[in-house]
């Protein structure tokens, strides 16, 4: 009697199992199926669409078949694949956001991320401050005017080379802090840091770099509740 096939060929390119009976599966198929379930659970928890899940499954399948990350847990590889898929599909999430829905540390996801890019000889687009701005502001309950001002501030800060070497996430957080402090909807560094996944001190460092040029950073039509010269000097 010929048994059903097992191994990597038991899954299609999106990681969907071709066979539903777990008893016919090899241990490697079971491990892959468990990883796909974990990926779907993580993605659902942060409301990511099906195309992200499919890309993540595909990435995981490639890494798993190559056996290029031996010694790393499947959960860590799955988490890093989800991070990569988000960036490749143009909806980047921070390491902290992925970390919050997985059981893996930020450091381990970061390590796997680098190893996977190398193993698959793939790449991700550089992230920019704009990639996170609308989500961070929305999660903070900030109005459109503040979000637009924060986006403008961050872009101007980069154009004027005020934040060399600072991560886009920390610059976005500092711009949101500045815009909110100039508006009636003021947010603390801690509130912003909790949403953006960066420490208060990181926001302060970026804010101090842009503060001296604050007058040049706001959109011309911004309606100030607190004038530039009264903004907090951290």
N, C-alpha and C positions, 0 to 999 in steps of 0.2 A: 504493500500500500504506500502511495506517495503522500507524504505529509505536506501541509501548507508551508509555503516559504517563510523563512524567518530572516532576521537581520535587517540591514538598512533598506533593502528592496521592499520590505513590508509596509513602507510608508511612501506616500506621494511627496511631491516636491514641497508641499506646504506643511508636511508633518502630520497629515491625517492618516490614521491607521487604516490599512486596506482590509484588515481582519478584525473582527469584533470579539472573537473567542480568545480570551487571555491564555487558555490552556495550550493553545497552539503556538504561543509566542516564546521566543528565546528570552533569556534574562536581559540581553541588550535591548531588545524591543520593548520589554516592560520598563526598563530604565528610561528609554526615550519617551514612551507614553506618559510616564509619571512626570517627566520634565515638561511635556506639552501641556499637561493639566495644570502644572504650577504656573506656566507662562500665561495661560488663559485666566487663571485666578488673579495673578498680579495685574494683568492688563485690565480686567474687569473692575478691579478696585480703584483704578485711576481713570476709568472711563475711556480706555483706548479702543479704537475701532478694529474691525476684523482684519483689515489689511496690515496693521501693525503686528497682530498675532501671527498671521501667515508668514510675514517676513522674519519674525523672531524664530518661529519654528524652523524655517528654512536655514537660518544662520546656525541654530543649535544643531540641526541634523548634519550640516557640513562639518562643524567642529567635532561632533561626536564620531562621525565616520573617519575623520582624519586621525583621531586619537592624539591630537596635538597638545591637549591640555591635561595630560595625565597628572593625577595628584590633586587636581582642583575638583571641588564638588560640583555635581550637576546643577544644584541650585544656584551656585555662584556663576557658573557659565550661563545658565538661563537668564539670570538677572542682568548680566553684562550684555547678552544678546538683545534683551529687551531695550536696554539703554541705546545700543547701536541702531536697532531698528527704528526707534523714535527719531533719532538724528537723521538717519538716511531718508526717512519719509517726511522730513521737514516739520516734525512736531516734537522738538527736543524736550526732554525732561531732565531735571538735575539728578546727580547721583543720589542726593538726599531723598528725592521723591521716589526713586526706584528702591532705595534702601528701606523706606517706610513701608513698602508693600512686600518686601522679601524678608528672609531670615538672615540675610548676609550683610556684613559690615561694608561701609562705604569704601574702605581701603581695599577689601578683597574684590569688590565689584570693579574698582579702578584698575587693579592688577590684571584681572581677567579681560577687561576691556582692551588693554594694550596688547595682551597676548593674542587675543582673537583677531585684532586688526592685522597683526603680523602674520599669524597662521593662515588667514584667508586672503592675505595680500589685498585687503579692501581698505577703504578710507571713509571718513565722515566729513561733511562740510564743517567749516569753522562755525561755532555758534556766535551769535551777535546779541547785543542787549535787547534788540527788538523781538528776538525769539521768545522771550519770557515776559515781556512787559505787560501784555494784555491779561495774561493768566494771573500774574502776581497782583496786579491792580484789582482785577475782578475778585480774587480771593480775599483781598483786603477791604472790599466794598467801597472802593474809591470811584468817584464819578468820572465820566469820560474826559472832562476838561483836565483833571489831574493826570489821568493816564496819558493824554496827548502831550501835556507839559513835560512829564517824566521822560517820555519817548524822545521829545525834542532836546531836553537837557542832556540825556545820555549820548545822543547822536552828536550834538555840538561838542561835548566833552571829548569824544573820540576824535572828531575832526580837528579840534584845536590841540590835540595831543597832550591833554591834561592828565590822562590816566595810563601812561605807558606801563605795560606789564601787569595791569590789574585785570582780573577775570571779568568777562562780560556780565556774569551774575552779580558780582560785587558792585560794578558800575551801575547796573540797573537798579540795585537796591538803594544805592546812594542817591541816584536821580529821583527815585520814588520818595525817598525821605525829604529831599529838598523841595520837590513839587508839593508834597502834602503839607509841609511846614509853612509854605507860602499861601496855602489855601485854608479854607475853613474846616477841611477834613484832615486834621493833623494826625499822623501816625508816629508811634515811637520807633526807635531803632529795633527794639525787641520784637514788636509786632511784625515789622517788615522782615527781620531776620528769621523769624519762625516760619514765615511763608516762603521766603527765598532760599532757606537752608544755609544761611551764612551767619557767622558770629557777629555780635554787635561791634566788636573791635574792627572787623573787616569792613563793615559799613562806614565806620568812623574814618578809617584810613582813606577810603575812596572819597568820602565827603570832604575831608580836609584838602584833598587835591583839587576839587572843583569849586570849593567855597570862594576862594579869592576872585574867581571870574564869574560869580553867580549872576551879576548884572547882565552879562553877555549871553547867558545860557537859556533864559526863558523866552518862550514865543512872544512876539510883539503884542499879540492880542490877549495875553494872559491877564485874568482879573485877580489881582493880589488881595488877599485878606490880611496877610502880614507882609510888609514891604521887604525888599531885599536886605536893606541895612539892619533889619530887626530879626533876620534869620538866625537860628542858633549857631554859635561859634563853638564847635566841639573841641 
